[in-house]
């Protein structure tokens, strides 16, 4: 069985971990597009990216593991309609994304964004006057996969109540006050002091934060987004911030990436932006390799794989 690795993140030691897993596999490393097209014909498994061109030349392909959690940039019709299994880091990136979400929230709640924009002592009064406590606040979480779960755990430690919106039937943890279906999206917006987006980008989530959504939110609400920027309508977000429909936004992902230098979001005092860095972690690649190796053992034993993507739903 042939495994093609086309992800440049892996170290020689990590590649060896995959090679030593079984005598029944052959591992090839194909970094360039030319090498990938040469190797793909008899490849059974891919660790890394998959393009439509590569897929159409893959006559034996059975499983693709992509090293990201989101797969909105990977799925194309031929792959979606095929029997090829697609897995990702879904459920395994929540720790560092949740840490980042809380960092953005705390920066806004405690005026750190203002202090960084205005070095010196003159901003002291303004920061103190606008600081908020998280204790007793309600956090609404959009999407309750691995990231939503970890954000909820951290929010409760800060003394917040958590309401989550999730389309799938998942068990509600004891530390979550309520778990709602998407038809209660408006209700969640109306009662949340902080709204944190932890959902994948799908047809149903794309642009869901439009002007109507912002008008339902509290005027004191803070929006946090660490998953996909296009879940938020960019023009609507700018209008909502300018008109005071919401108080602030912490964004690791933006509706357009890279966000152009002249975009108004960069210069707004009530916005903090990081350039899609929440996925960074010193243990992410090792965690990814472990997941792939666990799944490879399962695959060889014909057992169900972990973190499988429903290709029609897109997550």
C-alpha positions in Angstrom: 0.0 0.0 0.0 1.5 3.3 -1.1 1.3 6.5 1.1 2.3 9.8 -0.6 3.3 12.6 1.7 3.1 16.0 0.1 3.1 18.1 3.2 6.4 19.9 3.8 5.7 20.3 7.5 6.9 16.9 8.5 10.4 16.3 9.8 12.5 13.2 8.8 11.8 11.7 12.2 8.0 12.1 11.8 8.1 10.6 8.3 10.0 7.6 9.8 7.2 7.2 12.4 4.8 6.6 9.5 7.2 4.4 7.6 7.8 2.1 10.6 4.2 1.7 11.3 3.8 -1.3 9.0 5.9 -3.4 6.6 2.8 -3.4 4.3 3.2 0.3 3.3 5.5 2.2 1.0 6.0 5.9 1.9 7.0 8.4 -0.8 7.7 12.1 -0.3 6.5 14.2 -3.2 7.0 17.9 -2.5 6.8 19.3 -6.1 3.7 19.2 -8.2 5.6 17.2 -10.8 6.6 14.6 -8.3 3.0 14.4 -7.1 1.7 13.8 -10.6 4.3 11.1 -11.2 3.5 9.3 -8.0 -0.3 9.6 -7.8 -1.2 6.9 -10.3 -0.7 4.0 -7.8 -1.0 6.0 -4.6 -3.6 4.6 -2.1 -3.3 7.3 0.7 -2.3 10.9 0.7 -1.0 12.9 3.7 -1.3 16.5 2.6 -3.1 18.5 0.0 -5.3 17.2 -2.9 -6.1 19.2 -6.0 -8.6 18.4 -8.7 -5.9 17.7 -11.2 -4.1 15.3 -8.8 -7.4 13.6 -7.9 -8.4 13.0 -11.6 -5.1 11.1 -12.1 -5.5 8.9 -9.0 -6.8 5.5 -10.0 -6.2 3.8 -6.7 -6.8 6.5 -4.1 -8.8 5.4 -1.1 -8.1 8.0 1.6 -6.8 11.6 1.9 -5.7 13.2 5.2 -5.4 17.0 5.1 -3.2 18.6 7.8 -5.8 21.3 8.6 -9.1 21.3 10.4 -11.2 23.1 7.9 -11.6 21.5 4.4 -13.6 24.3 2.6 -10.6 24.8 0.3 -10.1 21.1 -0.4 -13.5 19.7 -1.4 -14.4 19.8 -5.1 -17.4 17.9 -6.8 -15.4 14.8 -8.0 -14.0 14.2 -4.5 -17.2 14.9 -2.8 -19.1 12.4 -4.9 -16.4 9.7 -4.7 -15.8 6.9 -2.2 -12.5 8.3 -1.2 -12.4 8.9 2.6 -11.4 12.4 3.7 -10.0 13.1 7.2 -8.6 16.3 8.7 -7.5 17.6 12.1 -11.1 18.2 12.9 -11.4 17.9 16.7 -7.7 18.2 17.3 -7.0 22.0 17.0 -9.4 23.2 19.6 -6.8 23.8 22.3 -4.8 26.4 20.6 -7.7 28.0 18.8 -9.5 28.4 22.1 -6.4 29.9 23.7 -6.3 32.4 20.9 -10.0 33.2 21.2 -9.6 34.0 24.8 -6.5 36.1 24.1 -8.5 38.3 21.7 -11.4 38.6 24.1 -9.2 39.5 27.1 -7.3 42.1 25.0 -10.6 43.8 24.2 -12.1 43.4 27.6 -9.1 44.8 29.4 -8.1 47.6 27.0 -4.9 46.0 25.9 -5.7 46.8 22.3 -6.1 50.5 23.3 -2.8 50.5 25.2 -0.9 49.0 22.2 -2.4 51.6 19.9 -1.6 54.5 22.3 1.8 53.9 24.0 2.1 56.1 27.1 0.2 56.9 30.2 -2.4 59.2 28.6 -4.7 56.3 27.7 -5.1 55.1 31.4 -8.4 56.8 32.1 -10.0 55.7 28.9 -8.9 52.1 29.4 -10.1 52.0 33.0 -13.4 53.6 32.1 -14.1 51.0 29.3 -12.8 47.9 30.9 -15.3 45.0 31.5 -15.3 42.0 33.7 -16.1 38.6 32.2 -17.7 37.2 35.4 -21.4 36.8 34.9 -21.4 37.5 31.2 -23.0 35.1 28.6 -20.9 33.7 25.8 -22.7 32.4 22.7 -20.6 29.9 20.8 -21.4 29.2 17.1 -20.3 25.7 16.4 -19.6 23.1 19.1 -16.9 20.9 17.7 -13.5 20.6 19.2 -12.9 24.4 19.2 -16.3 25.3 20.5 -15.9 22.7 23.3 -12.5 24.1 24.4 -13.7 27.7 24.2 -16.7 26.8 26.4 -14.4 25.2 29.0 -12.3 28.3 29.2 -15.3 30.7 29.3 -16.8 28.8 32.3 -13.5 29.1 34.2 -13.8 32.9 33.8 -17.3 32.7 35.3 -19.3 33.0 32.1 -22.5 31.2 31.2 -22.3 29.4 27.8 -24.9 28.9 25.2 -23.9 26.9 22.1 -25.4 26.7 18.6 -24.7 23.4 16.9 -26.5 21.7 13.9 -25.4 18.2 14.9 -26.8 16.1 17.7 -23.9 16.4 20.2 -24.1 15.8 24.0 -24.3 18.9 26.1 -21.6 19.1 28.7 -22.6 19.9 32.2 -20.7 23.2 32.0 -22.8 24.5 29.1 -26.1 26.1 30.0 -27.9 25.4 26.8 -27.3 23.7 23.4 -29.5 25.1 20.6 -30.1 24.3 17.0 -29.4 26.9 14.2 -33.1 28.0 14.2 -32.4 29.8 17.5 -29.5 31.8 16.0 -31.3 35.0 16.6 -32.1 34.1 20.2 -28.4 33.4 20.9 -27.4 36.8 19.4 -29.9 38.7 21.5 -28.8 37.2 24.8 -25.0 36.9 24.4 -22.5 39.4 25.7 -19.7 37.7 23.7 -20.3 35.8 20.5 -17.5 33.5 19.4 -17.4 31.9 16.0 -16.0 28.3 16.1 -17.9 26.9 13.1 -16.6 25.6 9.7 -17.2 27.5 6.5 -20.1 25.8 4.7 -23.0 26.9 2.5 -25.1 27.4 5.6 -22.5 29.4 7.6 -21.1 31.6 4.8 -22.1 35.2 5.4 -24.4 34.2 8.3 -23.2 37.3 10.2 -24.9 39.9 8.0 -26.3 43.3 9.0 -29.6 41.6 10.2 -27.5 39.4 12.5 -25.6 42.4 13.9 -28.8 44.3 14.5 -30.0 41.5 16.8 -26.8 41.6 18.9 -26.4 43.6 22.1 -24.9 47.1 21.5 -22.3 46.1 24.1 -21.5 42.7 22.5 -18.0 41.6 21.4 -17.6 39.4 18.4 -14.7 36.9 18.3 -13.8 34.8 15.2 -11.0 32.2 15.1 -12.3 29.8 12.4 -13.3 31.2 9.0 -13.5 34.9 8.0 -16.2 34.5 5.3 -18.7 33.5 8.0 -18.9 37.2 8.5 -20.0 39.7 5.9 -17.1 42.2 5.8 -19.1 45.3 4.8 -21.8 44.5 7.4 -19.1 44.1 10.1 -17.6 47.5 9.3 -21.0 49.2 9.3 -21.9 47.4 12.6 -18.7 48.7 14.3 -19.1 52.2 12.9 -22.7 52.5 13.9 -22.3 51.0 17.3 -24.5 47.9 16.6 -21.7 45.9 18.4 -19.0 47.2 20.8 -15.9 45.4 19.4 -14.5 42.6 17.4 -11.4 40.3 17.8 -10.5 38.7 14.6 -7.9 36.1 13.7 -9.6 35.5 10.4 -11.1 38.1 8.1 -13.6 38.1 5.3 -10.8 38.7 2.8 -7.3 37.3 3.4 -4.9 38.8 3.4 -6.8 41.8 4.6 -5.8 44.8 2.4 -3.8 47.5 4.2 -6.4 50.1 3.5 -9.3 48.1 5.0 -11.1 50.2 7.7 -10.9 47.3 10.2 -7.1 47.9 10.6 -7.6 51.4 12.0 -10.6 50.9 14.2 -9.9 51.3 18.0 -12.4 48.7 18.9 -11.0 46.0 16.7 -8.0 43.7 17.2 -6.7 41.6 14.4 -4.1 38.8 14.2 -3.2 37.5 10.8 -4.7 34.0 10.9 -2.2 32.7 13.5 -4.5 30.9 15.9 -3.6 27.6 14.3 0.0 27.9 15.4 1.2 25.5 18.1 4.5 23.9 18.8 2.8 20.5 19.1 0.4 20.8 16.2 2.4 18.8 13.6 3.3 16.1 16.1 -0.4 15.8 17.1 -1.3 15.6 13.4 1.2 12.8 12.7 -0.1 10.9 15.7 -3.7 11.2 14.4 -2.6 10.0 11.0 -0.7 7.0 12.4 -3.6 6.1 14.6 -5.9 6.2 11.6 -3.4 4.4 9.4 -3.4 1.5 11.9 -7.2 1.6 11.8 -7.2 1.7 8.0 -4.9 -1.4 7.8 -7.2 -3.2 10.2 -10.3 -2.1 8.3 -11.6 -0.2 11.3 -13.5 3.2 11.1 -11.3 6.2 11.0 -11.2 9.2 13.3 -12.0 12.8 12.3 -13.8 11.8 9.1 -15.2 14.6 7.0 -18.8 14.4 5.7 -17.9 15.6 2.2 -21.4 16.6 1.4 -21.8 18.7 4.5 -18.3 20.1 4.3 -17.2 19.3 7.9 
